[in-house]
Amino acid sequence: MNFDLIVIGSGPGGYVAAIRASQLGLNTAVIERESLGGICLNWGCIPTKALLKSAQVFEYLHHAEDYGIKVGKATADFDAVVKRSRGVADGMSKGVQFLMKKNKITVINGNGKLVSGPKVAVTDAEGKVTEYTAKHIIVATGGRAKQLPNLPIDGEKIIEYRKAMSLAKQPKRMVVVGAGAIGVEFGYFYHTMGTEVSIVEFMEQGLVPREDADISKELAKLYTKKGMKVYGGWAVESVDTSGKEIKVHMKNRKDGATETIVCDVVLSAAGVTPNTENIGLEDLGIVVDRGFIKVDDYYQTNVPGVYAIGDVLATQALAHVASAEGITCVEKIAGHHPEKIDYNNIPGCTYCVPEIASVGYTEQAAKEAGYEVLVGKFPFTASGKAKASGHSEGFVKVIFDKKYGEWLGAHMIGANVTEMIAEVVVARKLETTGHEIIKSIHPHPTMSEAVMEAAAAAYGEVIHL
């Protein structure tokens, strides 16, 4: 019952922290109330990508003649698509089980709660409570779908992302409220599968409002072209679920105009909220701000021996952020001297079609930070690989500091750009300048050439424009 480290939660923060701790010689346990891998692996990152891939294949088949190939009429089996997604998630969860055994990590099933000591009290499925002690405890309980006051989730007519991944029947009409990554990904999936989709976003920038403004405009243009209805700068005033059909009443934030959308289901995609209730934080006096746990640079709370990582913090709610925080936290616990995480060099990826990837400052944010900027943009319409692949929509946009050539940010929209953004992350980590990117020979023909060309465009040296 005694461990060097106990991790509460086995998502991409928790299980990664546990594995790194085991590698460093710590006797480690993980407490999990559902399935190993957490929300990301079971109900988020992984199964949504499986759904999106099915939609992409379906879309490809509809456009096969564009590639000189004739096929019969393609139809989608919604149940089979959902089943495949769940199978992928289950397989990945089994993979985490294997990693726990391989690294000799004790897995404890149940609800974990901090108690004085500090210790962790675990309540199992039968209601039995067992206390476990450890020198160090990491809270990695993740997050859940955020509930909006005027959009109460009932799991039937108003649903959140978990339900959207496992609906028994495909709806004919859907309203997606919230145009962040969750909203635009599910919007693309359901639209491609044949559902009539409307996306409503409170922020005036519209789709993916946290991205660079040029990215938002491009995605809105492409989604509208696909046939989706996009409402940027609209507030959902109320939702009437009393009848067979659902009525979503909206108001334009700029001019006060009103509109009502009739649909079969509403997907609330307003982001995530931290799982910090009922886990003993108050009992130990752990400081919380607006629901998020307060920590230092190495994730220790104000209570010695208790740490927190992932979505329970006010950092970016991304799987790779949680993993990095877990590794950094554990290495510090083990007596190493890890480098603090640079939260301005975290890549963000959205897996709609076309994909979106970004890192660093947006153009507006860079100017607001006082930089004089050089901006380069290269459209995929000028990319031979993109044209040959039949995916010439989108562009790469790069932002440099005019004085020193520092790479301030990059923003991409197009096919497979989520695979391209790592180049920028590494280059910025190594303090690479724009001129060094221009002189780094990129292979031809590839989509990645657009990064080099965009950098060249910023300095007036672009060749293929």
N, C-alpha and C positions, 0 to 999 in steps of 0.2 A: 504493500500500500504506500510505500515511500519511493519517491522518484527525485531525480535531479531537476527535471522539467516536466510540467504538465501543460499541454496546449488544449484550450477549450475551443473546439471547432476544427473541422478537417477540410476546409476549403483550400483554395490555392495559396492562401497565406499560412493556414494552420499545418497542412500536411507537409508543405515544403520546409517550414520552420522545424518540424519534427525530424524530418530526414536529415537536414543539416546538423541539427543537434546530435543526432545519433552518430553521424560521421565524425563529430568532434568529441565523441566519447561520453556523452551525457545519457544517463538512463532516462528514457523518455516515454511518456504516455500521451495519447490523444483521446479526447472525449468527444463523441459525436452522437447527436440525437436522431439523425436520419441516416443518410448514406454517405460513405466516404467520398470525398471530393467536393462536398458542399454544393451550394447553388450553382456555381460556375460550371462544374463538370456535369451535374445531374439535370439542372434546369436552366442553364444560362449559356455560357460561351460555347460549349461543345454541341449540345443538341440543336441549338438554333442554327449553327453552321451546317448541320446535317439537313435541316429543313430548307435552308437557303440554297444548298447544293441541288436538292431535288427540284426546286423552283428554277434554278439556272438550266438544268438539263431539260426541263419542260420548255423553257423559253428557247433553248437551242433548237429543239425539235420543230418548233413553230417557224423557225427561221432557217431551216436546213437548206431550202432552195437558194438562199443567199450564198451558200457555199458550193452550189452546183450539185446538191444531193437531194433526191426525191424520196420522201418517206410517206407512209400512210398517215391518216389523221391521228394525232397523239391525244390521248385522254389521260387525265390524272386520277389516280386512286388515292384520295385524301387519306383514308385509313392506313394504307400501305406506307405512305410518306411519313405519317406520324409514327407508325410502328418502327420504321427504319431509324428514325431519329432517336426513339427510346432505346433501341438496340445498341446504337453507337454509344449513348450515355452509359448504359449498363456495362458495356465492355470496358469503357474507360474507368468506371468505378471499381471493377474487378482488378484493373491494373494498379490502382492505388492500394487495394488490399494486398496485392503481391509486394508492392514497395514497402508496406508496413512490416510484413513478415521478413522480407529481405534485410531490412535495417533493424530488426529486433525491437520494434516499437510496440508497446502495449496499447491495444485499442479497447477503450471502455465505452460501451453503448449506454446512452442515457442523457438526461439533461444535467449539465454542469452548472453549479452556482458557487460563487466565492463566499467563503465563511471566514470568521476570524481565525488567525493563525499566521499568515493566511493559509487556508486549505481550500480544497474543492469538494463540495458535497454533490454526489451524483445520484439522481433518482432514476431507477431503471423502469422498464415497461410495466412491471408489477407494482410499482410504487415503493420499492425498497430503496432506502437511502444509505449510501456508503461514502465515508469520508476518505480522501486521499491527500497526502501531504507531499510537498515538493519545495525545494529551495527557490525555484523560480516558476512562475505561472504566467502564461501568455493567453490573453483574451483575443480570440480570433473568430468571433461569433457572426461576422459578416453583416449582411443587410437584407432587406426585403422590399417589396414594392411599396412605394410611397402612396398613401391614401390622400386624395384631395377632398376637402370638406364637402364640396357640392358634387362629388362623384364617388359615392360609397360603393365599394366593390362587394358584389353579392355572389360572384362565382358563376353566375348564369347569364344575366343580361349585361352586367358590367364586370369585366374580367381583368386579371392582371397577366403578366407574361407566362407564369406557370400554366395557367389554364389555356392560354393561347397556343401552347405547345402540344396540348393533348385534347383539343375539342373533339367530341364524338361526331360532330357533323360540321361540314364547312358552311359558314354563313354566306348568304348572298350579298349582304351589305354590311360593311364594318366602318365605324368611326374610330380612328386612333387619336387619342388625346395625349399630346406630347410628341415632339418631333426630334428628340435626341436619338441616340444610337438604337435603343430598343424600339422606338416608334417607327423610324424609317426602315429598319430591318424587317419588322413584322408587316409593315405597309407593303414593302416590295414582295414579300412571300405571299401574302394573301391575294394581292392584286394579280400576281403572275399565275396563281392557281385558279383565278377566275372570279374572285370576290370583288365587288365594287367598293373601292376604298377611298375614304376622305381622311386627311390628316389635319388636325387642328393644333396650332402652336400658339401659346400665349405671347411669346417674344416676337417683336415686329420683324426681326431678321428672318424668321420663318424656319425652314428645315435646318436641322443641326445648328442651332443658334450659338453654340459655343465654338464653332469653327470660324475660320476666316470668312468674311462676308462674301468673297468671290466664290468660295466653295458652296455656301448656302444658295446663292443665286443660280449656280450651275445645276445643283441637284434639283432645285425647284423647277427649273426649265425642263430637265430631263424627265422628272416624275410627271409633270403636266403633259408632256409629250406622250408618255406611256399610257396616259388616261386616268391617272389619279387626280383627285381634287385636293389642292393644297390651300390651307387657310393660315397665313402668317399674320400675327398680331390680333388674333381673335381669342376672346375669353369664353369658356363654357360657363354660362350662367346657371343652367339647371338641366337635369336629364329626367324625362318622364318615362318611367318604365311600367306604368300602370296598365297599358294596353298590350296587344300582341306585338305591335311595332314599337320601337323605341324612338323617342323624339329628343334630339339634342338641341337645346336652345343656346345660341351663341350671340355675342355682341362684339362688334369691331372696336378695338381700343382707341383707334384714331378718330373715326368719324361718328361712332355711336350707332352705326347701322346694325340691324339684327337679322338673323337668319336661323332657320330650323332645318336640321338634317334628319331624315328618317332612316333608320337602319335596323338590323337584326341583333347586333351586338356592339358594345362599346369596349374598346381596349384602353385601359388606363395605363399610360406609359410615361408617367411623370417623374421617373427616376426611382432611386432607392432611398430608404431610411435605415439608420443603423439599428442592429439588434442589441441594444444596451439595457433594455428593461428586464427586470426579474432575474438578473444574474449576480446580484449581491454587491453591486458597485456602491450603493448607498450605505450598506452595512459596514463596508470597509472605509468609507469616506473618500473614495476615489473621485477626483474632480472631473466633472462632465460639463461641457459647454454646448448648448443647443442640441443635446442628444449625443454628441461626439465626445469620446474619451480624450482627455488632455494628456500628452506625453512629451518627453524631451526628445532630443535629436536621435536617441537610440531606443526610443519606444518604451521607456520606463515611465510608469505613472507616478503620482506623488506618494504612492505607498511602496516602500522598498520590496523588491522581489516580485512585483506584479507589473506586467507589461501589456501592451495592446498593439495590434497591427490590423491592417486591412480596412474594410468598410466601416468599422466602428470608429475610425479616425476621420478627421476633416480633410484628408488627402484625397487624390483622385480615386474614385471607386472603380478600380480596374484590377483584373486578376494579376497581371504582371507587377503592378505596384505592391499588392499584398505579398506576393512571393518575395520581391526584393526587400520589403520591410521585414519579413520573417527571417530571411537570411542575415540581414544586417543586425537585427536584434539578437539573434542566437550567437552570432560571432562575437558580439560585444559581451554577452553573458559568459562565453567561454574564455574571455580574456584576450581576445584578438583586438586589433585596432582597425575596424572597417571604416571605409570612407562614408561620410554622410551622403544620403541620397539627394541628388539634384532634381528637385521636382519640376524644374523648368526644362528638363530634358527627358520627359516621359512621353513616349509615343502613344497617340490615340488612334484607334482603328475602328471603323464602322463598316460592317460587311454587307451593306446593301449593294445593289447593282445600279450604277457603278460603285466600286468601293471608294472609301475615303480614308486617308491617313494623314496625320499631321504631327508636328512636334515643335516646341518652342513658341516664340511670339507670333501672333497674328500681325498683319501689317499695321492695323490700328493700335494694337497694344504696344508694338515697338515704338511707334511715334509718340504715344502717350508716356512711354518710359524715357523719352528724351533723345532717342537715337535719330540720326539723319540716315535714312535708309536707301538702299539700292534694291529694287524689286525686279526679278526676272520671271518670265512666264513662258512656258513652252507647251503648245496644245498637242494632243495626241493625233490630231488630224494631220500633223506634219511628221508623224512617226511611221516609218515603213513597217515596223513590227506590228504596231497597233492597227494599221490599215489592213495588213495581211491577215490579222487575227479577226477582223470584223468588229473591232472594238476601238473605234477612233474617237469616242466621246471623252471629254475631260481634259485635264491639263496638270502640269506641275508648276507650282509657284514657289519661288525661293526669295528669302529676305536677308540681306546682308547689311552690316553696319558700314556706312560709306568711309568712315575714318580709318578703321583698322581691318576691315574685311571679315569681321567676326560673323559667323553664320548664325543669324538670330532666329530663323524659323523656316519651316517648309510645310507646304500644304498641297496635297495631291487628291485628285479625284479621277478615277479611271479603273480599267481592268487590272487586277492584281497589285494595286498600289500598296496594299497592306504588306506585301512581301518586299516592297522597295524602300519603305521608310527607315528600315534599320540602318541603311547606308548613312542617312542623315544623322541618326542618333549617335552612331560610332564617330562620324566625322566631327560632330559638335563636341563629343566627349574628348576628342583628341585636339580640339581647338583649331580645326582645319579652316582655312580661309577660302573665299570664293575662287581665288586664282589657282589654289591647289586642286580644287575640284575640276576646274576647267582643264588643267594639265594632267589630270588622272584619266587615262584612256579607258573608256567604257566600251564594252563589246557591241558589235553591230551584226545583225539587227536585234535590238532588245528594247523593251519598254524603259529600262533603266537609263538609256541614253538621254531621255528627257530630263533627267536630273542635271547632267552635264550641260545640256543645251540651255536649260533654264538659268543655270549659273552664268553661262556665257552671255545670255540675253541681258542679265543684270549689269554686265560690264560692257555691253555694246559689241560683243564678239560672236554672237550667235551665227551659225553657219546656215542652218536649214529653215530659216524664216525670212 
